[in-house]
Amino acid sequence: MSPTTLSAGSEHGHVTFLGAGPGDPGLLTLRAVEALANADVLVAEHEVLDVVRTHAREGVAVVHTDPDPSSDPVPGTPQLTVVDGTSATTGAPAARDAAHLVMEAARGGRRVVRAVSGDPGLDTDTASEMLACAAAGVPFEVVPGIATAVGVPAYAGVPLRDGENTDVRFVDARTATDRCWTEVGASDGTVVVSTTLDSVAAAAGELVSAGRKPDTPMTVTIAGTTTRQRTWTATLGTIAQTLKQAKVLPSPEGHRPVIAVVGECGGAARRERLSWFESKPLFGWKVLVPRTKEQAASLSDQLRSYGAVPHEVPTIAVEPPRTPQQMERAVKGLVTGRYEWIAFTSVNAVKAVREKFEEYGLDARAFAGIKVAAVGEQTAKALIAFGVKPDLVPSGEQSAAGLLEDWPPYDPVFDPIDRVFLPRADIATETLVAGLIELGWEVDDVTAYRTVRASPPPAETREAIKGGGFDAVLFTSSSTVRNLVGIAGKPHNVTVIACIGPATAKTAEEHGLRVDVMAPEPSVHKLAEALADFGARRRAAALEAGEPVTRPSERRAGARRRRSTTT
């Protein structure tokens, strides 16, 4: 029996010590995701809570350690803070409290996941908690994670071994003794140092004092495996000056952990060829997506694959129609055989029909005998999730026009019914209706939902939009342009403006925005590709000119920008 499938009523419960990896949520193992999905209690370090919480089931009790030392009765000792559904004692060291909470929850017959950054086998506090479980007879397991000291160099483009350097040593500068420094300093292999930003120079000095040459290559990476990652390449003798010139020291963030790699594997020339992560076309770009999280899920995933940090801001809200009778008659007509086809033009249309079905106690079986059409891949996916496989999806352009290209004309010989049910928004265009009528079909054009302007986003987001805090914004329709400007203000002139098509671009220009990128076809995914191509060309131009690669938001306010539009 798998430990995570033990009954919650088990006398001793069960504990899973889980490694959450170095920061990238995509580095969680399949086994870790399985354990999280079955947890009753999740005890997580603050820095990994967002990584693991996504995979926990609804209703799980979540507790994390508070990173704010100001609340500690003992300076520098983190505390446990309740996030949801459980309680913890404050005023005692977090390691002791975490162990106590884990044990108490397990004794109550609950499945506990104890999540730590990196790998639990390299965490001394976790080892103590494992020993406590063993002493108390509480069953536990360990789900390894990618160690930070291994994962971060991989994302920085720094291999730890090659044909010439096979010796790799790991040092935690915060606990290293003089003997430890002497041993690693005497070796010629790669040394991976876990330290903090303001202690890098001291660690380099320890290695030089122990025998390493000052010209030994050294890379330093902060926020490794995340889109905030930044890497500096220098030598043991020059790293202090390099960080000073980069204006990262002195800094209030000097306490932030870093991974430093010392040795020939971290040479500048080699890293320039192997830096795959930081060279992504939109690396670190903060991209505003004017959609809800549900609508933007696949688009945001695509942007993340390019290295971007998507920020979803809904510009429209969906409300029921003012007069629901028309929708009610149409749904009843589906059941009584009034229609040959039903055409969905959006995910919201699918949602509206599904909600009406549930209101009447119907399910996907009510579509039996009716042909179903969907405009676009996302609408088709929403139908499949409902249990309905579309009969018709555009083979070319993912739009109403593309759907009409493939829609068959009405034929009284093959089509017993000549009527199409078209549930859609109150502001939808007439393109599909006119095209279907031209093909010989009768259309019941029904308002399934209304679109209204969304509430303004938080003040912080509004300031970022107007002040140049976003590197790019994706406009997916003319209404998103009008609504975003209406609820949040006009994007700053350093922000790259990307539009899904000519009509949207025209609306953007009417609002005083310069359009930098336009999708080659009306598809949100083609729009994201076009923005990535723009970012890649921008990066290549900076490198060719010998200039640093910067994000648009890093430009000074009012700086002149090159105009570049893709078509």
C-alpha positions in Angstrom: 0.0 0.0 0.0 1.3 3.4 -0.9 2.0 5.5 2.2 0.0 8.4 0.8 -3.1 6.2 0.4 -3.2 5.2 4.1 -6.5 5.9 5.8 -6.8 9.2 7.6 -8.1 7.2 10.5 -4.9 5.3 10.9 -3.8 5.2 14.6 -0.4 6.8 13.9 -1.0 8.7 10.7 1.9 9.2 8.3 4.5 11.9 7.6 6.1 12.6 4.2 9.3 14.7 4.3 9.2 16.3 0.8 11.9 18.2 -1.1 10.3 21.1 -3.1 13.4 21.8 -5.1 15.3 25.1 -5.6 12.3 27.3 -6.6 10.9 26.4 -10.1 7.5 24.8 -9.5 8.1 22.6 -12.6 10.9 20.8 -10.7 8.6 19.1 -8.3 8.7 15.3 -8.8 5.6 13.3 -9.8 5.9 11.5 -6.4 5.8 14.9 -4.7 2.7 16.0 -6.5 1.0 12.7 -5.5 1.9 13.1 -1.9 0.6 16.7 -1.8 -2.7 15.7 -3.3 -3.3 13.3 -0.5 -2.1 15.4 2.4 -4.4 16.3 5.3 -1.8 18.8 6.8 0.9 20.7 4.9 3.8 22.1 6.9 5.9 24.2 4.5 8.8 26.6 4.7 7.8 30.1 3.7 9.9 30.1 0.6 8.4 27.0 -0.9 4.7 27.4 0.2 3.6 28.8 -3.2 5.4 26.0 -5.0 3.7 23.2 -3.1 0.3 24.6 -2.1 -1.0 24.6 -5.7 -0.9 20.7 -5.7 -2.6 20.3 -2.3 -6.2 19.3 -2.2 -9.0 21.7 -1.2 -9.4 21.9 2.6 -5.9 20.9 3.5 -4.6 22.5 6.7 -1.6 24.7 5.8 1.0 26.0 8.1 4.3 27.7 7.2 7.3 29.2 9.0 7.2 33.0 9.3 10.3 34.6 7.7 10.0 37.8 9.7 12.5 37.6 12.5 11.1 40.8 14.1 8.3 38.7 15.6 10.7 36.3 17.2 11.2 36.2 21.0 14.7 35.0 20.1 16.3 37.2 17.5 16.8 35.5 14.2 14.6 32.5 15.0 11.7 32.0 12.6 8.3 31.3 13.9 5.3 29.2 12.7 2.4 31.2 11.2 -1.0 29.7 10.6 -2.2 30.1 7.0 -5.3 28.1 6.9 -7.3 25.5 8.8 -5.0 24.7 11.8 -3.1 26.3 14.6 0.4 26.4 16.0 2.0 27.6 19.1 4.0 30.8 18.7 6.8 32.0 20.8 9.1 29.0 20.3 11.8 28.2 17.7 10.3 27.1 14.4 12.3 23.9 14.1 10.9 22.7 17.5 7.4 23.9 16.7 7.4 22.3 13.2 8.5 18.9 14.7 5.8 19.2 17.4 3.1 20.1 14.9 4.1 17.2 12.6 4.1 14.7 15.4 0.8 15.9 16.8 -1.0 15.8 13.5 0.4 12.4 12.7 -0.6 11.0 16.1 -4.1 12.2 15.3 -4.2 9.8 12.3 -3.6 12.5 9.7 -1.4 12.4 6.6 1.2 15.1 7.0 3.5 16.6 4.3 6.6 18.4 5.6 7.9 20.4 2.7 11.4 22.0 2.6 13.4 23.7 -0.1 15.9 21.7 -2.1 16.2 18.1 -0.8 15.2 17.0 2.7 18.3 14.8 3.0 20.5 17.9 3.0 18.4 19.8 5.6 19.7 19.3 9.2 16.3 20.3 10.8 14.5 17.8 8.7 16.9 15.1 9.9 16.0 15.9 13.5 12.3 15.7 12.7 12.8 12.3 11.0 14.6 11.0 14.1 11.7 12.3 16.3 9.2 10.4 14.1 11.3 7.2 14.3 11.6 7.5 18.1 7.9 7.9 18.4 7.0 5.1 16.1 5.3 7.4 13.5 5.7 6.0 10.0 7.3 8.3 7.5 8.8 8.4 4.1 11.2 10.7 2.2 10.4 12.2 -1.2 13.7 13.5 -2.5 13.8 16.9 -4.3 16.4 18.5 -6.6 19.1 19.9 -4.3 19.5 23.7 -4.6 23.3 23.3 -5.0 22.7 21.1 -8.1 19.6 22.7 -9.6 20.7 26.3 -9.5 24.0 25.7 -11.4 22.1 23.7 -14.1 19.8 26.7 -14.6 22.8 29.1 -14.6 24.5 27.2 -17.4 27.3 25.9 -15.2 28.0 22.2 -15.4 29.6 20.9 -12.3 31.6 18.1 -14.0 33.2 17.6 -17.4 35.9 15.4 -18.9 38.7 17.3 -17.1 37.0 18.2 -13.8 35.4 15.3 -12.1 35.9 16.3 -8.4 32.9 18.2 -7.0 32.7 19.5 -3.4 29.8 21.2 -1.6 30.3 23.8 1.1 27.8 25.7 3.2 29.7 28.9 4.0 27.4 29.6 7.0 28.6 26.5 8.9 32.0 25.8 7.2 35.0 25.3 9.6 38.6 26.3 8.9 39.4 22.7 8.2 36.6 22.5 5.6 38.0 25.6 3.8 41.5 24.1 3.9 40.3 20.9 2.3 38.3 22.4 -0.6 41.0 25.0 -1.1 43.6 22.3 -1.6 41.6 20.6 -4.3 41.5 21.4 -8.0 37.9 20.4 -8.6 34.6 22.3 -8.7 33.5 23.8 -5.4 29.8 24.7 -4.9 29.3 27.2 -2.1 26.0 27.9 -0.5 26.2 31.4 1.0 24.5 34.8 1.0 25.0 37.7 -1.3 26.9 39.9 1.2 29.1 36.9 2.2 30.3 35.9 -1.3 33.5 38.0 -1.1 34.3 36.5 2.3 33.9 33.0 0.9 36.1 33.8 -2.1 38.7 35.1 0.4 38.6 31.9 2.4 39.3 29.9 -0.8 42.2 32.1 -1.8 43.6 31.9 1.7 43.3 28.1 1.5 45.3 27.9 -1.7 43.0 28.6 -4.7 44.4 31.0 -7.3 42.7 34.4 -7.4 42.1 34.0 -11.1 40.0 30.9 -10.6 36.6 31.4 -12.4 33.6 32.0 -10.1 29.9 32.4 -10.9 27.3 33.7 -8.4 23.6 33.1 -8.9 20.8 34.6 -6.9 17.1 33.5 -7.0 18.2 30.5 -9.0 15.6 28.5 -11.2 13.1 31.4 -11.0 12.5 34.2 -13.5 14.2 36.5 -11.0 17.4 34.6 -11.5 20.6 36.7 -12.1 24.1 35.4 -12.5 27.4 37.2 -12.3 30.7 35.7 -13.7 34.0 36.8 -12.3 37.0 35.2 -10.5 37.8 34.7 -6.8 39.9 37.9 -6.9 37.4 40.1 -8.8 34.0 38.9 -7.5 33.8 41.7 -4.8 34.4 44.4 -7.4 32.0 42.8 -9.9 29.1 42.8 -7.4 30.0 46.4 -6.4 29.9 47.5 -10.0 26.6 45.7 -10.5 25.3 47.9 -7.6 23.9 44.9 -5.7 26.2 45.5 -2.7 25.8 47.0 -0.3 22.1 46.2 -0.4 19.2 45.5 2.0 18.9 42.2 0.1 22.5 41.2 1.0 21.2 38.4 3.2 19.5 36.6 0.3 20.9 33.1 -0.4 23.1 32.5 -3.4 24.9 29.6 -5.0 28.5 30.2 -6.1 30.4 27.8 -8.3 34.2 27.9 -8.3 36.3 26.2 -10.9 37.0 26.1 -14.6 33.4 24.8 -15.3 32.1 28.2 -14.4 34.3 30.2 -16.9 32.7 33.1 -18.7 33.2 31.7 -22.2 31.6 28.4 -21.4 28.6 29.9 -19.5 28.0 32.2 -22.5 27.3 29.1 -24.6 25.4 27.2 -22.0 23.2 29.8 -20.4 19.9 28.4 -21.6 17.6 29.8 -19.0 18.5 33.4 -18.7 18.8 33.7 -22.5 15.1 32.9 -23.0 13.5 35.6 -25.2 11.3 37.1 -22.5 13.4 36.2 -19.5 12.2 38.2 -16.5 9.7 40.2 -18.5 6.6 41.1 -16.5 3.7 40.7 -18.9 0.2 41.9 -18.3 -2.5 39.6 -19.5 -5.9 41.3 -19.5 -7.8 38.1 -18.7 -8.9 36.1 -15.7 -6.6 33.3 -14.4 -9.1 30.7 -15.7 -9.2 32.3 -19.2 -5.4 32.9 -19.3 -4.2 29.5 -18.0 -2.7 28.1 -21.2 -1.5 31.6 -22.4 0.3 32.2 -19.1 1.9 28.8 -19.3 3.1 29.6 -22.8 4.5 33.0 -21.6 6.3 31.2 -18.7 8.0 28.9 -21.2 9.5 32.0 -22.8 10.8 33.1 -19.4 8.1 35.7 -18.7 6.2 36.4 -15.5 2.6 36.7 -16.5 0.2 38.9 -14.4 -3.5 38.3 -15.1 -5.7 41.4 -14.7 -9.4 40.8 -15.7 -10.8 43.7 -17.7 -14.3 42.3 -18.2 -16.7 40.6 -15.9 -19.4 38.2 -17.0 -23.0 38.5 -15.8 -26.2 36.7 -16.7 -28.5 38.2 -19.4 -31.0 40.8 -18.1 -33.9 38.7 -19.5 -33.1 34.9 -19.1 -36.3 33.7 -20.8 -34.7 33.6 -24.3 -31.8 31.4 -23.0 -34.3 29.2 -21.1 -36.4 28.5 -24.2 -33.3 27.7 -26.3 -31.9 25.2 -23.8 -35.3 23.5 -23.6 -35.3 23.5 -27.5 -32.0 21.5 -27.3 -33.8 18.7 -25.4 -36.9 18.7 -27.7 -35.0 18.5 -30.9 -35.4 22.0 -32.2 -31.7 22.3 -33.4 -29.4 20.6 -35.8 -26.3 22.5 -34.6 -25.1 24.5 -31.6 -22.2 26.8 -32.0 -20.0 28.0 -29.1 -17.9 31.1 -29.8 -16.2 31.3 -26.4 -15.4 29.5 -23.1 -17.9 31.8 -21.4 -20.6 30.6 -23.8 -19.8 27.0 -22.8 -20.0 28.0 -19.1 -23.3 29.8 -19.5 -25.0 26.8 -21.2 -23.4 24.4 -18.7 -24.8 26.4 -15.7 -28.2 26.4 -17.3 -28.0 22.6 -17.8 -27.1 22.1 -14.2 -30.0 24.4 -13.2 -32.4 22.0 -15.0 -30.7 18.8 -13.9 -29.2 18.1 -17.3 -25.8 16.9 -18.3 -23.8 16.4 -21.5 -26.1 13.6 -22.6 -28.6 16.3 -23.7 -26.4 17.0 -26.7 -27.1 13.6 -28.1 -28.1 13.9 -31.8 -27.0 17.5 -32.0 -23.9 18.6 -33.9 -21.5 20.8 -31.9 -19.2 23.5 -33.2 -16.5 25.4 -31.4 -14.5 28.5 -32.3 -10.9 27.9 -31.2 -9.0 25.4 -29.2 -9.8 26.8 -25.8 -13.5 26.6 -26.4 -13.1 23.1 -27.6 -11.2 22.2 -24.4 -14.0 23.7 -22.3 -16.5 21.5 -24.2 -14.4 18.4 -23.7 -14.2 19.1 -20.0 -18.0 19.2 -20.0 -18.0 15.8 -21.7 -18.8 17.0 -25.2 -16.5 16.4 -28.1 -17.0 19.1 -30.8 -17.9 17.9 -34.3 -16.5 21.0 -35.9 -13.5 23.2 -35.0 -11.9 25.6 -37.6 -9.1 23.9 -39.5 -7.5 27.2 -40.3 -8.0 30.6 -38.7 -9.3 30.1 -35.1 -12.2 32.7 -35.5 -15.8 33.0 -36.5 -14.6 33.6 -40.1 -12.4 30.4 -39.9 -15.4 28.4 -38.6 -17.6 29.6 -41.5 -14.9 28.4 -43.9 -15.5 24.8 -42.7 -19.3 25.1 -42.0 -21.4 23.0 -44.4 -24.3 24.7 -46.2 -27.8 23.6 -45.3 -28.9 20.6 -47.3 -32.5 19.5 -46.9 -31.6 16.0 -48.0 -29.1 15.4 -45.3 -30.2 17.9 -42.6 -33.6 17.1 -41.1 -33.5 20.4 -39.2 -32.3 23.8 -40.5 -31.8 25.7 -37.2 -28.6 26.6 -35.3 -28.5 27.6 -31.6 -25.9 30.3 -31.1 -25.3 31.2 -27.4 -23.0 34.2 -27.2 -22.1 37.5 -25.6 -24.3 40.6 -25.8 -21.6 42.5 -27.6 -20.6 39.8 -30.1 -20.2 40.7 -33.8 -22.7 39.6 -36.4 -20.1 37.8 -38.6 -21.1 34.3 -37.7 -24.8 35.0 -37.8 -24.7 36.6 -41.3 -22.4 33.8 -42.6 -24.7 31.0 -41.4 -27.8 32.7 -42.9 -25.9 33.0 -46.2 -25.3 29.2 -46.0 -29.0 28.6 -45.7 -29.3 28.1 -42.0 -31.9 29.6 -39.6 -30.1 31.0 -36.5 -31.4 31.5 -32.9 -29.0 34.2 -31.9 -29.3 34.1 -28.1 -27.6 36.3 -25.5 -26.2 33.8 -23.1 -24.2 36.3 -21.0 -23.4 39.9 -20.7 -19.9 41.4 -20.6 -19.3 44.4 -18.3 -16.3 46.3 -17.3 -14.4 44.7 -14.4 -13.6 46.4 -11.2 -10.3 48.3 -11.1 -7.2 46.2 -10.1 -5.4 46.9 -6.9 -3.6 50.3 -6.6 -0.2 48.7 -6.8 -1.1 47.1 -10.2 -2.6 50.4 -11.5 0.6 52.2 -10.6 2.7 49.6 -12.3 0.7 49.9 -15.5 0.9 53.7 -15.6 4.5 53.9 -14.2 6.2 51.5 -16.5 6.3 48.5 -14.1 5.2 46.1 -16.8 7.5 45.1 -19.7 4.6 44.2 -22.1 0.8 44.0 -22.3 -1.1 41.6 -24.5 -4.3 43.0 -25.9 -6.6 40.3 -27.2 -9.5 42.4 -28.3 -10.6 46.0 -28.7 -12.6 45.8 -25.6 -9.6 44.8 -23.5 -7.9 48.0 -24.7 -10.8 50.2 -23.8 -11.5 48.5 -20.5 -7.9 48.3 -19.3 -7.5 52.1 -20.0 -10.8 52.7 -18.3 -10.1 50.8 -15.1 -6.4 51.2 -14.7 -5.1 54.0 -17.0 -2.9 54.0 -20.1 0.2 51.8 -20.1 3.5 53.7 -19.8 5.4 54.5 -23.1 8.2 52.0 -22.2 5.7 49.1 -22.2 5.7 47.0 -25.3 2.2 46.9 -26.7 1.2 43.6 -28.4 -2.2 43.3 -30.3 -4.0 40.3 -31.6 -5.1 41.9 -34.9 -5.6 45.1 -36.9 -8.9 46.1 -35.3 -7.3 45.8 -31.8 -4.2 47.7 -32.9 -6.4 50.5 -34.3 -8.2 50.8 -31.0 -4.9 50.9 -29.1 -3.6 53.7 -31.4 -6.8 55.6 -30.9 -6.0 55.5 -27.2 -2.6 57.0 -27.8 -0.7 53.7 -27.6 2.2 52.7 -29.9 1.8 49.2 -31.2 5.0 47.2 -31.2 3.9 43.7 -32.0 0.9 42.2 -33.9 0.0 38.6 -34.2 0.3 37.1 -37.7 -3.2 35.6 -37.2 -5.9 36.2 -34.6 -4.8 33.7 -32.0 -3.7 34.4 -28.4 -0.9 31.8 -28.8 0.3 33.3 -32.0 0.3 36.7 -30.2 2.5 35.2 -27.5 4.8 33.8 -30.1 5.1 37.2 -31.8 6.0 38.8 -28.5 8.7 36.2 -27.9 10.1 36.8 -31.4 10.1 40.5 -30.6 12.0 39.8 -27.4 14.5 37.6 -29.1 15.3 40.2 -31.7 15.6 42.8 -29.1 18.1 40.6 -27.1 20.1 39.8 -30.2 20.4 43.5 -31.1 21.7 44.4 -27.7 24.3 41.6 -27.7 25.4 42.6 -31.2 25.8 46.2 -30.1 27.8 45.1 -27.0 25.1 46.5 -24.8 23.6 44.9 -21.6 20.4 42.9 -22.2 17.7 44.8 -20.2 14.0 44.6 -19.9 11.8 47.4 -21.3 10.8 48.4 -17.8 14.4 49.0 -16.9 14.7 51.8 -19.3 14.6 55.4 -17.9 11.3 57.2 -18.1 11.1 59.2 -21.3 14.0 57.4 -23.0 13.6 57.1 -26.7 12.6 53.7 -28.0 13.0 52.0 -31.3 9.8 51.4 -33.1 9.5 47.8 -34.3 6.2 46.2 -35.5 5.8 42.6 -36.5 3.1 41.6 -39.0 
